[in-house]
Amino acid sequence: MKSLDQTQKFFQCSNPKCALRIPSGRTLPTGQLKCPRCKSPLLPVPTSEEVLTALNGSSQRKSSAFHIEALLDNIRSTFNVGAMFRTADGAGIAQLYLTGLTPLPGNPRISKTALGAEFAVPWEYAPNGLQLAESLKSDGKILWALETTSSAVSLFEIQSLPQSQPLVLVTGNEVSGIDPEILALCDQTIFIPMSGYKQSLNVAVAFGIAVYHLTFALPSHLTDTPMRSKIQPR
């Protein structure tokens, strides 16, 4: 048996109908990044050492002051999804829900920005974001939407965090925003204040700001007290 440092690199075809999994070396000529069967892009498979490192890292991740998950509904950009996986890993997000047209791990463009975080963060996919949101609500989870609306509360004016129930942060499509029916289900809507000409941030950037503020910037002793609502102009 080969030791970890002698383990050969493996690749898997990105086409799920093919899914050819082969080693590099003589089987795969150096520089060849296409499947020899169907010519689809090949994805690098983590080595044994990388898998163990990811598993150990995820099991040793610092737990947040409270349980937080995230729902990514119809995020169209693979690079944004990859960046959000990496942010989720760093912030200790417990679970990602990918819905609608959101691309899934296994896409090589996600790997470019996730850099392995897609193997460390638990995730699941559902084609219908509204149905999933309804299911999460029925399970007793609190949904907060990250969206600019007339009744949204500034992220930096939040006075309390859910302590007894898991919080799910919902983000939506880069152009259309959050599905209106999902937005209506959310218990709270929060926004990030803007001072410039543009009135919105890249969704992956906004997601990063929000989850890091929620998980690290706010005191861990906050309890379930009423949140002060403030109407903001569009």
N, C-alpha and C positions, 0 to 999 in steps of 0.2 A: 504494500500500500504506500502511495506517495505521501510525503509530509505536506503540510499546508503550503510551504513556500515552494513546493515543486508542483502544486496543482495546476493543471492546464486550464487556460481560459476557455470558457464555453460561450456560445452564442445561440440565440433562439430567433426563429423567424417571427416577424411582427404580424404576419398574416395568420389570424386564428384558425383559418381553414387548413393551413399548412402546418404551422407550429413546429417546423423542423428544428431540432436541438442538436447542435454539433460542436465539437471542440475546434479550437484553432489549430495552428501547426500545419501538418501535412494535409489534414482534411480541408482546411480553409486557408488558401494562400494569403500571405501577408498583404494587407490593404484591401482585401475583398470584403465589402460590407453588404453584399446582396446575397439573398438565399440562393443556393445552387439549384434548388428545385423550382421556385416560383418567381425568383428575382425581386422579392419584396425586401425591404431593409431588414438587416439583422440587428438584434438588440444584444448588448453584452449581458451575460448572466453573472451575477455577483459570485465571486470566489467564496470558498468555504470560510476563509478568514473574514471576508467582508460581511457575509451573512451573520457570522457569530458576533462580529463587532456591532452590527446594527441591532441584533437581538439584545445583546448585553446593554447597549446604549439605551434602547427603548425601555428595558426593564429597570434601569437605574436613573431614568429621567426624573428630575425634581418635580414632585407633584405640585400643582397649582394650589392657590388658596381655596379654590373651589373647582368643581367639575365643569369643564367647558368642552363643548363639541362645536362643529361648524357644518353648515349646509351650503354647498356650492351649487347653485341652480343655474344651469345654462350658461356657464362660463365658457366662452367660445375659444379663448386662446390657450393653446397647449403650454406656452411659456408662462402664462399667468398661473395656470393650474400647478405647474412644477414649482413655481416660486411660493405658492400658497402651501404646498406640501412641506417645503423646506421651513417656512415660517411656523407651520403647525408643529413640526417636530421640535423646533427650538423653543417654542412657547409652551410645550407640554399639552397640546390639544389631545384630548382622549380619543376622538373619533371624527372622521370626515365622512360626510354623506355627499356623494356626487350624483346629480340628477339631470334629467333632460339631455341636452347636447354636450354636457361637460365631458371632455376627453378623459380617458382612463389611463392609469399607469400601464406601462407596456409600450406606449407611444414614445419613440426616441426623442421627440422634442420636449416631452415632459422631463425625461431623464437629464436633459441639458441644464435645466434650472433646478430640478429637485436634488440632483447630485446624491442619490441614494436614499433621500428622505422618504421616498415612496415605499421603501421596504420597511420603514420603521414606524410609520403612522397607520393605525388601523383605518380601513375605509370600506365603504360598501356603495353599490350603485343601485339607483331606482330610476326607471324611465319617467315617472310622473312625480315631479317635485311637490305638487299640492297634496297628493295622496300620502307621500312620505311625511310631509309636515303635519298632516292630520294625525298620522300614526304616532309621531313623536309627541304631539300634544296629548293624545290619549294615554300615552305612557307616563304622563305627569311631568314632561320636560317643559322648561320655560324657553320661549322663542323670542329672540331680540333681532330685529332687522337693522342692518347697516345701510341706511338709505336717507337721502335728504327729502324730507317732507315738511309741511307747514307745522306739524305737531311734534316733530322729532326733538329729542333732547340731545344737547351737545355731549359728546363722549366725555369731555373734561368737566362736566357738571354732574356726573352721576354721583349720587349720594350713598347708594347701597347696591349690594350684589346678592343674587339668590344664594343662600347657604344650604338649604335643605333639599333643593331640587337641581338637577343638571340644567345648565344653560346651553342653548344652541344658538350660535351666532349665524344669521342668515345673510348671504350675499347673493347678488343676482347678476344678470347679463350686463356686459360692459356698456351696451348702448341702451337697452330697454329697461334696465334696472330689475328690481325684484318683481316677480309675478304678482299682480294686484291681489289675487285671492290668497296667495301665501302671505303677503304683507298684511292683509286683513286678519289673518290668524295670529300674527305676532303680538306678544304681550307688551312689547315696548319697541319704539323705533329710535335709533341713535344716529347721529351724524357727526362728521369731522368738520369743524369750522374752516372756512376758506377765506383768505385775505386778498387773493389775486384776481386776475381776469377770469380764469377758469373756475367753474363752480363744482368741480369734481376731480377726484384723484384716480389714477390707475387702480383697478380693483384689487390687484395683488398688494399694492402699496397701502391702500386704505385698510385692507384686511390685516396687514402686518402692524400698522399703527394701533388698530383696535384691539387685537388679541394681546399684544404686548402690554398695552395700557391696562386691560382688564386683568391680566394674569400677574403682572409684576408691579405696576405703579400704584395700584390701590391697596390700602391697608388690608391685611388678611383678616382682621377682626370685625370687618363690617358685617352687620346683621341685616335681616330682612326688615327694613323700615321703609315707609313710603318714599318714593322718588319724587323729587321736585320737578314738575313739568314746566317747560317754558316754550311758548310758541315762537318760532323763529321765522323771519321772512325768507322767502325763496331767494 
